[in-house]
Amino acid sequence: MHALEGVVLVDFGQYLAGPFGPMVIGDLGADVIKVEPLTGDGMRFVNQAFFGCQRGKRDIALNLKSDRGREIALQLVARANIVHHNMTAGVAKRLGIAYEHCKAVNPDIVYCNTWAYGLEGPLAHFGGLDPLYQAAAGLEFDSGPVHAGNKPMYYRFGMTDTANAMLSVVGCLAALYHQRRTGEGQELWTSLLDGAAMFASDAMLVDGEPQERPQLDADQTGFDACYRLYQTNDGWLQIAAVKHEQWVGLCNALRLPELVDDDRFATAAARHDHRQQLEALLVPVFAKATAIVWSRILDDHGVPNEYARDTKAGEYQLFDADNERLGLVAEYVQPKIGRMRQFGSLIDFSETPGRVRSAPPMVGEHTREILSWLGYADDDMQALKDEGVVYWPDENYAWTV
């Protein structure tokens, strides 16, 4: 048994903020049915981003703007436990799949929308994209960092999208628990702005005054001399020597034992106050050897460290033996591009393990299978395809578990 065995989720979302949450729920064992337009999800033109939030789903291509398509969509909802999407205000209602429509066919339904700004307020009717909320929450200002004289910096693609999506996973599971306990369904929502706020959760005012927070340096290497990136002669190494014994280990590893009792660096506060002086001593030492050599030496001296790796190359995440043993790597065959590897299970259970079911689906890959599950005969399916209500590819792709 998987943790969410028997749970059915209908995913009407597109792009990233909508589909990522259902994928995570699917990895926990739920049957996730992706409903997308006949022409495909709008994110399909960006392969890597699309593949990163779609694996493990069954896919039906459906024209929701047609009466027959809407009828099929609501038949799916009637069999589901959760409905999930990221449509802007008014779109689901125009399509006939808003909360009131879904509740009419399934009173117990858990219905989640991952908005841009939120359900209410003057900006509720706007859509939006990830960098807008990085900006709104101050993340781009801090990443610059502007306080050190730099320009604001767009941190990375999809950060608030995935944070929003993970909040929606928590919300859906909490609502599902409530449903199982009371028999009541409900509507819930998260937003990209909520996801951005999570990353800025250390910001705080006391009596109207902002409280001091760790601040990046102008070079964007870190917060302190012992909590930052250092450039070696073949790359970068992150260290996090936050305890006194780790500071002692760092000095011994770099063959600078005299620094341990130096009054300028004897305490964490002193090292913070004399950061530039300390970095001036450490930077040239790290530059004398490779990242892997320093990492092994620091390991031997009990100093936490890690390489700053290139995720684009995928060398560490997807071909690391330890990650494979931990289940952090998944491998499967995708019909169009062949064998592919992606990140694997994100949560581990002792009794109800997750399930990375299959590769990201093709447009309409499981349309016939899903229609058959709903009770449609072969002739009815073909008529629906001829009428432009549904689509499936001519190739006969098998559903792999």
C-alpha positions in Angstrom: 0.0 0.0 0.0 1.1 3.5 -0.8 0.4 6.4 1.5 -2.4 7.8 -0.7 -3.5 4.6 -2.3 -7.1 4.9 -3.7 -7.1 8.7 -3.8 -8.1 10.2 -7.2 -7.0 13.7 -8.1 -8.2 15.6 -11.2 -5.5 18.1 -12.3 -6.9 20.9 -14.5 -3.7 22.9 -14.1 -1.2 24.1 -16.6 2.4 25.5 -16.6 4.1 24.9 -13.2 2.3 26.4 -10.2 -0.7 24.1 -10.8 0.7 20.8 -11.9 3.7 20.5 -9.5 1.5 19.9 -6.4 -0.6 17.1 -8.0 2.6 15.4 -9.2 3.9 15.3 -5.6 0.5 13.9 -4.4 0.8 11.3 -7.2 4.3 10.4 -6.0 2.6 9.5 -2.7 0.4 7.0 -4.4 -2.6 8.9 -5.6 -4.1 8.3 -9.1 -3.6 11.7 -10.8 -5.5 12.4 -14.0 -4.2 15.3 -16.0 -6.8 17.1 -18.1 -5.2 19.3 -20.8 -6.4 21.0 -23.9 -6.3 19.1 -27.2 -3.3 21.2 -28.2 -1.5 20.4 -25.0 -0.4 22.2 -21.8 1.0 25.7 -22.4 4.2 24.6 -20.7 5.0 21.8 -23.1 7.1 24.1 -25.3 9.6 24.3 -22.4 10.4 20.6 -22.1 12.5 20.6 -18.9 10.1 22.7 -17.0 7.1 20.6 -18.2 8.8 17.3 -17.5 9.7 18.6 -14.0 6.0 18.7 -12.8 4.1 16.1 -14.8 5.5 12.6 -14.1 3.3 9.7 -12.9 0.0 11.2 -14.3 -2.6 9.7 -16.6 -3.4 12.1 -19.3 -6.7 12.9 -21.1 -6.8 15.6 -23.8 -10.2 17.2 -23.5 -12.0 20.3 -25.1 -13.5 21.9 -21.9 -15.1 24.6 -24.0 -17.5 22.0 -25.5 -20.6 20.7 -23.8 -19.5 17.1 -24.2 -16.0 17.9 -22.9 -17.4 19.6 -19.8 -19.7 16.6 -19.3 -16.7 14.3 -19.3 -14.7 16.6 -17.0 -17.5 16.5 -14.4 -17.8 12.7 -14.7 -14.1 12.7 -13.7 -14.8 15.0 -10.8 -17.7 12.8 -9.6 -15.1 10.0 -9.2 -12.4 12.1 -7.6 -11.4 13.1 -4.1 -9.5 16.2 -5.1 -9.7 18.8 -7.9 -6.7 21.0 -8.4 -5.8 23.8 -10.8 -4.2 27.3 -11.1 -6.7 29.1 -13.3 -7.2 32.9 -12.9 -10.4 34.3 -11.4 -13.4 33.6 -13.5 -11.9 31.0 -15.9 -13.1 27.9 -14.1 -16.6 29.4 -13.8 -16.8 30.1 -17.5 -15.6 26.5 -18.3 -18.2 25.1 -15.9 -15.7 23.5 -13.5 -15.7 26.0 -10.6 -16.1 24.8 -7.1 -20.0 25.1 -7.2 -20.1 23.0 -10.4 -17.8 20.3 -8.9 -19.6 20.3 -5.6 -22.9 19.8 -7.4 -21.7 16.4 -8.8 -19.5 15.5 -5.8 -20.5 17.1 -2.5 -17.4 15.8 -0.7 -14.9 17.2 -3.1 -11.7 18.9 -2.0 -11.2 21.8 -4.4 -7.9 23.6 -4.6 -6.8 26.6 -6.7 -3.3 27.9 -6.6 -3.7 31.6 -7.4 -1.3 34.3 -8.3 -2.2 37.0 -5.7 -5.0 35.2 -3.9 -8.8 34.7 -3.9 -9.7 38.2 -2.7 -8.5 41.8 -2.9 -7.9 44.3 -5.7 -5.3 42.1 -7.5 -7.3 38.8 -7.2 -8.4 38.8 -10.9 -4.8 39.1 -12.2 -2.7 36.2 -13.2 1.1 36.3 -12.9 4.4 34.6 -13.2 7.0 33.6 -10.6 9.5 36.5 -10.7 6.7 39.0 -9.9 6.3 37.4 -6.4 10.0 37.1 -5.8 10.0 40.8 -6.3 6.9 41.5 -4.2 8.3 39.6 -1.2 11.7 41.3 -1.3 13.6 38.2 -2.4 15.1 39.8 -5.5 16.1 42.9 -3.4 17.9 40.6 -0.8 19.5 38.4 -3.5 21.2 41.4 -5.1 21.8 42.4 -2.4 20.8 46.0 -2.9 21.9 47.0 0.6 25.5 46.2 -0.4 25.3 48.4 -3.5 24.3 45.7 -6.1 21.3 45.6 -8.4 18.3 43.4 -7.5 18.7 39.9 -8.8 16.1 37.5 -10.2 16.9 34.4 -8.1 15.8 31.4 -10.2 13.0 30.1 -12.4 10.0 28.7 -10.7 10.9 29.2 -7.1 7.6 30.7 -5.9 5.7 28.4 -8.2 7.0 25.3 -6.5 6.7 26.8 -3.0 3.1 27.6 -3.8 2.5 24.1 -5.1 4.0 22.5 -2.0 1.7 24.6 0.2 -1.2 23.3 -1.9 -0.1 19.7 -1.2 -0.3 20.4 2.6 -3.6 22.1 2.2 -5.1 19.3 0.1 -4.0 16.7 2.5 -5.4 18.6 5.5 -8.7 19.1 3.7 -8.7 15.4 2.8 -8.2 14.5 6.4 -11.1 16.8 7.3 -13.2 15.1 4.6 -12.4 11.6 5.9 -13.2 12.7 9.5 -16.4 14.7 8.9 -17.6 13.8 5.4 -17.3 17.4 4.4 -15.5 18.7 1.3 -14.3 22.3 1.0 -12.6 24.8 -1.2 -9.0 25.9 -0.4 -6.4 28.0 -2.1 -2.8 29.1 -2.0 -1.0 31.6 -4.1 2.4 32.5 -5.6 2.5 35.4 -3.2 2.0 32.9 -0.3 4.9 30.8 -1.6 7.1 33.9 -1.8 6.1 34.9 1.7 7.3 31.5 3.0 10.8 32.2 1.6 10.7 35.6 3.3 9.4 34.2 6.6 12.4 35.5 8.6 11.4 39.1 7.9 9.8 40.7 11.1 8.8 44.0 12.5 8.8 44.7 16.2 6.9 47.9 17.2 7.2 48.9 13.5 10.9 48.5 13.3 12.6 45.8 11.1 14.7 43.3 13.0 18.2 42.5 11.8 18.5 39.5 9.5 21.5 37.8 8.0 22.6 39.8 4.9 24.5 38.6 1.8 27.8 40.4 1.1 28.3 42.3 -2.2 30.0 39.3 -3.8 27.0 37.2 -3.0 29.2 34.5 -1.3 27.5 34.3 2.0 26.6 35.8 5.4 29.9 35.4 7.3 33.5 34.3 6.9 32.7 30.9 8.3 29.3 30.6 6.5 30.0 31.2 2.9 31.3 30.0 -0.5 35.0 30.0 -1.2 36.6 29.7 -4.6 39.1 26.8 -5.0 41.3 26.3 -8.0 38.6 24.3 -9.9 35.3 25.5 -8.5 33.5 26.7 -5.4 33.0 25.1 -1.9 30.4 26.0 0.7 31.4 25.9 4.3 29.2 26.2 7.4 31.5 26.3 10.4 29.0 27.6 13.0 30.2 25.9 16.2 33.4 26.7 18.1 34.8 23.2 17.4 34.1 23.6 13.7 36.0 26.9 13.8 39.0 25.2 15.4 38.7 22.4 12.8 38.7 25.0 10.0 41.8 26.6 11.3 43.6 23.3 11.6 42.4 22.1 8.2 43.8 25.2 6.5 47.0 25.0 8.6 46.3 28.3 10.3 46.2 27.2 13.9 47.4 30.6 15.1 44.0 32.0 14.2 42.2 30.0 16.9 43.4 32.3 19.7 43.7 35.5 17.7 41.6 38.1 19.6 40.0 39.3 16.3 38.5 35.8 15.7 38.3 34.2 19.1 34.5 34.3 19.2 31.7 34.1 16.6 30.9 37.8 17.3 34.5 38.8 16.9 34.7 36.8 13.6 31.6 38.6 12.4 33.0 42.0 13.3 36.3 41.3 11.6 34.8 39.4 8.6 36.8 41.2 5.9 40.1 40.6 7.7 39.4 36.9 8.2 38.3 36.4 4.6 41.4 38.1 3.4 43.4 35.3 5.1 41.2 32.4 4.1 40.5 33.3 0.4 44.0 32.8 -0.9 44.4 29.5 1.0 41.3 27.9 -0.5 42.5 28.9 -4.0 45.6 26.7 -3.6 43.8 23.3 -4.0 40.8 21.7 -5.7 37.3 21.6 -4.2 37.4 17.8 -3.7 40.8 18.0 -1.9 39.6 20.7 0.5 36.3 18.9 1.0 38.1 15.7 2.1 40.4 17.6 4.4 37.5 19.6 6.0 35.6 16.3 6.4 38.5 14.9 8.4 38.5 18.0 10.6 34.7 17.9 11.2 33.9 21.0 9.2 30.5 20.9 7.3 31.1 21.6 3.6 29.7 20.8 0.2 30.6 21.4 -3.4 28.7 24.1 -5.3 27.6 21.9 -8.1 26.2 22.6 -11.6 22.6 21.4 -11.7 22.4 21.8 -15.4 25.0 19.1 -15.9 23.0 16.8 -13.6 26.2 15.1 -12.6 25.6 15.0 -8.8 21.9 14.7 -8.5 21.2 12.1 -11.1 24.3 10.0 -11.2 25.3 9.8 -7.6 25.2 6.4 -6.1 24.2 7.6 -2.6 21.3 9.5 -4.2 20.2 6.4 -6.1 20.2 4.4 -2.8 18.2 7.1 -1.1 15.6 7.0 -3.9 16.3 10.5 -5.0 16.8 9.4 -8.6 14.0 8.0 -10.8 14.5 6.5 -14.2 11.9 5.6 -16.8 11.3 5.6 -20.6 9.4 8.5 -22.1 7.8 7.6 -25.4 9.2 10.5 -27.4 12.7 11.1 -25.9 13.6 7.7 -24.6 15.2 6.8 -21.3 15.2 9.7 -18.8 16.3 10.4 -15.3 14.7 12.9 -12.9 14.6 13.6 -9.2 12.9 10.8 -7.3 10.9 10.4 -4.1 10.9 13.5 -1.8 9.3 11.8 1.2 10.1 8.4 2.6 7.8 6.1 4.6 8.5 2.9 6.5 5.1 1.3 5.9 3.4 3.1 3.0 6.1 4.0 0.5 5.7 6.5 -2.3 5.5 5.6 -5.9 7.2 7.2 -8.9 4.8 5.7 -11.4 6.0 6.6 -14.9 7.4 9.2 -17.2 5.6 12.5 -18.0 2.7 11.6 -20.3 2.1 12.5 -24.0 -0.9 14.7 -24.8 -3.9 12.4 -24.5 -1.7 9.4 -23.9 -4.4 7.8 -21.7 -7.5 9.3 -23.1 -9.0 6.0 -24.2 -8.1 4.3 -21.0 -9.7 7.0 -18.9 -12.8 7.1 -21.1 -13.1 3.3 -20.8 -12.9 3.7 -17.0 -15.8 6.1 -17.2 -17.8 3.6 -19.2 -17.5 4.8 -22.8 -17.5 2.2 -25.6 -14.9 2.2 -28.4 -17.4 3.6 -30.9 -18.4 6.4 -28.6 -14.7 7.3 -28.0 -14.0 7.5 -31.7 -17.1 9.7 -32.2 -15.8 12.1 -29.5 -12.4 12.3 -31.2 -14.0 12.9 -34.6 -16.1 15.7 -33.1 -13.0 17.4 -31.6 -14.1 16.7 -28.0 -11.1 14.5 -27.1 -7.7 13.6 -28.6 -5.3 10.7 -28.3 -2.1 10.1 -30.3 -2.1 7.5 -33.0 0.7 5.5 -31.4 -0.4 2.9 -28.8 1.6 4.0 -25.7 1.4 1.5 -22.9 0.7 2.8 -19.3 3.8 1.7 -17.4 4.0 1.2 -13.6 
